[in-house]
Amino acid sequence: MDPPPRLAELRAGKAASRVTLWDGSQVWLVTSHAGVKAVLGDRRFTAVTSAPGFPMLTRTSQLVRAKPESASFIRMDDPDHSRLRSMLTRDFLARRAEALRPAVRELLDEMLAKLVTGERPVDLVAGLTIPVPSRVITLLFGAGDDRREFIESRSAILVDRGYTPDQVAAARDELDGYLRELVEERLADPGDDLISRLVLDQVRPGKLSIDEMVPMCRLLLVAGHGTTTSQAGLGLLSLITDPGLTEALAEDPGLMPKTVEELLRFHSIVQNGLARAATEDVELDDVVIRAGEGVVLSLSAANRDEQIFPDPDRLDPNRDARRHFAFGHGMHQCLGQWLARVELEEIYAAVLRWMPGARLAIPFEELEFRHEVSSYGLGSLPVTW
């Protein structure tokens, strides 16, 4: 549940370290909180994958470079990034996420009521942390629950390094085909959902093309599904293996939002880090990063920086962890962070409510951690209570 100790060793050294990626290319690795914040807040570092020196973190990273029209706005710089992102901003404000809380709670109660009456142990990954985020996003999209399994399976392939580039490309194209159909249906017959609003406010007036909208919708599906699933699973693992944590929440349920922030910091699921490339020479403390050189930002290392978070390897629900980078930083900071917080708070509270005394049904050593996915998580979480 901890990042590799070597990252802490690098963090104690220079502002950035030269490292070699899987394909033999060399990039700069930034591991400190100050360094990550500086790079993510500096417009001289680009998020565009076709930029010279941009790190190819996995075998499938080159798919976006080969087909730039398939990229979502997180792979763009301004002005295109801000133009497209601003079309979604109001749908992901904190108050909009709070408005969804009753529906999320009702969904969780419905699902857990079924889980607790079935056989034990229960796998909370398959039974809860995978279906909940996908059902929430399909609710936003106004998509039928009958396509949820299709969405989950294709989204999972897009973030799994175990698949070949051809398999990932095929899954992306299948998902895009489904989303294009959904957009065209809303063009003909708009409803009361996120896609319909985008169609009415942006597509029909000519501000947004369907070709631009499809990758935008794919981003919401994939980013809102895999990341929340991984974070929810690891957070639940912490809750059921740390009696002090569950006792603190039982004594003060109002501690849940603070606990969620600490769990986000502690687990830092974006294990590959964030990739950028320098477009100009940039001085980063005692290191000069030249134009055309790639940079990888380790969020997990930055979130364990003792300069910002004393005793960083300890999970402390009373810590003020709000300076974490679980959602990134700067102009590309996660659009869906408020919705993610609502989902995580409700998932954790619901499991504690429905499964008192929840505990692992297998030895900790037998848990299957997902090292091959871009957002670190669990393959399964068997519990009894």
N, C-alpha and C positions, 0 to 999 in steps of 0.2 A: 504493500500500500504506500510505499515511499518511493520517490524518484531515485535513480542510481546515485550512490555517494560521490561518484566522479564529478557530477555536476556541481556539488558543493565545493569540491577541491578547485574546480575551474573558476567558480565565483569568487574565491579568495585571491585569485591572481589578477591578470590584466582585464581591461574592460571587455575584451573580446578575444576568443581563442580560434586559431586555425584548426579546422576539423575536415575530415574527408567523408563525403557522402557515399552511398551505396554504388554510385556509378563512377567513382574515382575522382569526381570534381571536388575542389576545395572551396569552402565557404568560411565565413566568420560565424562563430557561435557566441551569442550574448546570454549571460546567465544571471546577471544582477538585476534587481528591481529598477535601479536608476537607469541602467543601460537599456532595458526593454522599454521603459517609459520614454526615454529620449528618442529611440529609433521609431517607435510607433507614433510619436508626435511630430516627426520631422518629415516634411513633404519631399525631401530629397531622397527618400527611400520609397520605391515604387512597389505596388502590389500587382502590377501587370506581368503575367508569366512570360510574355514574349520579350521582356526587357533583357538586355545583355547581362549575363551572369546570374539570372534569376535561378534560385536553387530548385532543382527537381527532387523533391523529398522522397518520392516513391516512383515505381515503374510506371504508374498511371498518370503521373503529373503532366507528362508530355501531351496527354489527350487534349488539354485546354489549349496548349501552344499550337497543336496541329489543327485545331478547329476553334479559333478565337470567338466565332459567333455563338459558340455554346457556353461562353463564360457568363457568370452572373456578375452583379455589380461589385461583389467583394474582390473580384480580380480586375477592377478598374480603378483609375485615379480620377480626380476631378478634371473637368466638369461632369463627365458622364456618370461617375459614381454618385455625386450629390443629386443629379437630376433624377436618376432612377430610385435611389434610396428614399428621397423625399416623398415619392408617391406612396410609400408604405408607412411612413413615420407615424401618422396619426392612428393607424390601426394597431400599433404596438406600444403606445404610451402606457405608463403605469396605471392610469385610471381605466383604460380599456382592458388591461389584464385583470384588474380587480373586478371588473364587471363580469368576467368569465369565471370567477372563483366559485360561485354557487353551482354552476354547471359542472365544473371539474370535481367538486366535492360530491355532487349527486352521482356522477359517473363512477367515482371511486367506491362509494358506498354500495352501489349496485354490483360492481365487480367483486369486491371483497366479501359481500354477503354470500356470493356463490362460492368463492374460494374456500371460505371457512367451513362450509358444510360438506365439502368434498373430502377426498382422501388426503392423508398427511404422509410425508411432508409435501409442501407446496413450493414450486419453483417461482419465486417472485419476479424473476426476469421474464420468463415466458408468460406468466400469468398476469403481470402487472406493469413492469417498467417498459416493456416493448409496446403493448397495446395502448397504454394511456396516452403517451405523446402523439401517436399516430391518430388516435380518435379525436384528440383535441384539434389537431391541424386539419383533419377532414371536416370537423365541425366548422372551423373557420372558412374552409373552402366551399362548404355546402356540398361536399362530395358524398356519395352513398357509402355506407359501411361495407357494402359488398365488394368494394375495391381496396379495402384496407390491407388485406393480405398481400395483394399485388404491390401496393405502395411500400409496405414494410420490407418485402423481399428485395425489390429493386433498390430501395434506399440503402439497405444493408450492404449490397454488393458495391455501391459507389464509395463506401468508406472502408472497405476491407482490402488490405494489401495482399491477401491470399489469392485474389482473383487476377487473371491476366488482363492486360490492357484491352484485348478484344472482348473479353467478357464484360468488363466495366463499360466499354463503349456501347455494347449491345444493350445493357441494362439502362444506360443513360438515354439511348434512343427510344427504347420502349416506354420509359417514364415520360419523356418529352412528347411522344405520340399521344399518350393518354392525356397529358396536360393540354396539348393543343386542342384535342377534342372537347375537353372541358371548357376551354376559353371560347371556342366556337359555339358551343351550346349556350353559353351565357350571352354571347353576342346576339343570338337569335331570341333568347328568352331569359332576360336577367332575373335574378332572384335577390334574396337578402343575405349576401355573403361577401367575403373579401374579393373574390374573383369578379363578381358582378359589379362591385363598386369600381374596381380598376377598369373594367370594360366601359362602364358608363362615364367615368370621370377622365380617363386617360386614353383609352383605345379609340373610342368613337370620335372624340375631338381631334385625333391625330397626334396626340402628345407621346403616345407609346405604341410601338408596333407589336404585333403578335409574336414576331421573332424575338423581340426583347422581353416580352412578358413571360414566355415559356421558361427560359432560364431563371427568371426571377421567382416564379412559382416553384421550380425545382429546388432552388436554394432554400426556400421556406420549408419545403417538405423534408429535405435531407438534413439540413442543419437543425431543424426543430425536432427531428425524430431521434437520430443516433446520439446526439450529445446529451439530451435530456435522459434518454434511456441509460446511458453509461453513468452519468452523475447520480441518477436516482438509485441505481443498483449499488454503487460504491457507498453512497450515503446510508442506505439501509444496512449494508454490511457493518459500517461503523456503529450505527445505532444498536444493532443486536449483539455486537461483541464488546461494547463499552457500557457497562452498567451505570457508570457515573453520568454518562450522557443521557441515558433514558431517565435516570432519577432526577436529573436537573430539569428535564422537560416536564416530568410528571409534577414536580413541585411548582414550576412556573411555565405553563404553556406559552406565555408571551415571549419566551426565550427562543421560540422557533425561528423567526426571521434572522436573528443573530446567528443561530446555529447553522442555518442554511448558508450564510455568508462564509462561516468558518469551514464548513464542509466543501464549499466551492474552492476556497483557497487551498485546503489540505490535499484534496484529490487532484486538482488541476488536470483534467482528463485529456486536454489537447496535447498528447504526448510527443507528437512530431515537432511541435513548436510552430511558429508562424514564419513564413518565408517572405523576404523582401530583397530588393537589389538597389544598390546605390546608383543614383543618376549623376551625382557629383562627388568629388572628394569630400569626405566628412571626417572631422576629428571627433572621436568618441573617447574622451579623457586621454589615456596614454596610448591610444591606437588610432591610426589613420586608415579609414576604409575608403578605397579608391573607387572612382566611378566604374561601373561595370562589374563590381564584385558582389557576390551574394551574401546574404545575412540570414541566419536562422535564430529566432528568438525563443528561448526555452521558458515558457510560462511556468512550468512546474518548478524550475530552479528559482525563478524570480519570486514565486509565491512562497518559497522557503527561505527567503533572504532574511537573515537574523538582524540586519540593519533596520528593517522595517517591521518584522514580526519576531519579537523576542521568543526564544525557545520554540523555533518554528516547526519542529518535528512533533510537537505535542498538539493534540486536538483539544482546543479550549473553547467551549461554547460561550464563554464570557468575553472572549477577545473581540476587539473591534477590527474585523478583517476586511472592512470595506475598500481598502486600497489594493485588493487582490486583482489579478489580471485574468481571472477565469473567463471573462467576457471580452478580453482584449483591452485596447485603449486607443484613444484618438478617433479619427473619422471613421474607421472601420469597426469600431466597437459593436458588439453583437446587438442587432436590432431587436431580437426577441428576448432580451434578458429579463424583462419584467414578467413576461408570460412564463418563462422558465422558472423564475422564483416562485410564482404562484403554484405552478405544477409541483415543484419540489416540496414546498411547504405542505401542500395538501396530501401528497403521496406519503411523506414521512408521518404526518399526523394521523392519517387514515390507518396505516399499518399498526401504529402504536395503539390506536383505538380498537381496532378489530382483532388484533393478535396480541393480547397481553402476555408478557413473558416470552415474546418471540426470541428464538435462538436458532443457531445453525443446526441442521439435521445431519451434517457430515463434519469431519474434522476440517479445521481451517486449511490445512495443508492440501486437502483434496479439491479445493475450490479451483475453478477454471477461469483464469484471468485472460482477457483478450488482448494479447500483445500485438496482434497483427492489424488491429483497426486503428484508424486515425484518432478516435476518441477512446482512450483506455477504459476498460470496463470489465464486466463479468459475463461469462458465457451462461452461467446459471447461478441461482442463489436458493438452494433448498433449505426451507425453514420449517420448524414446528413451533408450537406455542402452548 
